[in-house]
Amino acid sequence: MDITSIIACIPLFEGLSPQQCTALGAIAVRKYYSRGQNFFAEGDEGIGFYVILSGKVKVFKLSPEGKEQIFHILETPEPFAEAAVFTGQHYPASAQALAETIVLFFPRQKFLELISLQPSLALSMLALLSQRLRKLTILVENLSLKEVPGRLAAYLLYLYEHNDDSATVKLDISKNQMAGLLGTIPETLSRILKRMNEEKLINVSTRSISILDKKGLTDLAEGARKLA
């Protein structure tokens, strides 16, 4: 499939005319990244943004002590680094491929030139930025106000709700990555998963978790319950 046809299928660009998709295709560059390869590091010049065609990407920060805090784990067809398009500043976090990943890269300057000619291109971008801001607000709230069991319960409920309400959610990231996403360490995460399993809130398998007591998880996420 050619780049223009791919762009027409990306939700971020939903509703654009064939001519607009062609214009975007003219500036897009298809890039390939191996597992563990960085797209950019925090502080690098914000030269453009990416849309994932296949693979998986984590967006994260490292503390001066080397502790990793993951903000997003993204898959196709999600974009990332789009804030750099509007701010013109350096990337505020780092991004790394968690698997072999193919992306479309949109250079900032060329994209801005397109927006100046076709302002409707910016509307979908702004809507996406608003959604990301809401997710980050929830993340900050969880990290600052909830203990780790509450954060984990909220995360499992999020997976449940985005899995067509299936009682079994697939774990497509490692426990180390999940710990980084929840602002804890793998040992603490494993201990809490074991306690949740013992209290029959969940049933933990190698690559999946079954939700046994949704109300109990909700109470834990909202602070109305604590683990024994």
Buried (B, 14 or more C-beta within 10 A) or exposed (E): EEBBEBBBEBEBBEEBEEEBBBBBBEBBEEEEBEEEEEBBEBEBEBBBBBBBBEBBBBBBBEEEEEEBBBBBBBBBBBBBBBBBBBEEEBBBBBBBBBBBBBBBBBBBEBBBEBBEEBEEBBEBBEEBBEEBEEEEEEBEEBBEEBBBBBBBBBBBBBBBEEEEEEEBBEBBBEEEBBBBBBBBBBEBBEBBBEEBBEBEBBBEEEEEBEBBBBEBBBBBBEEEBEBE
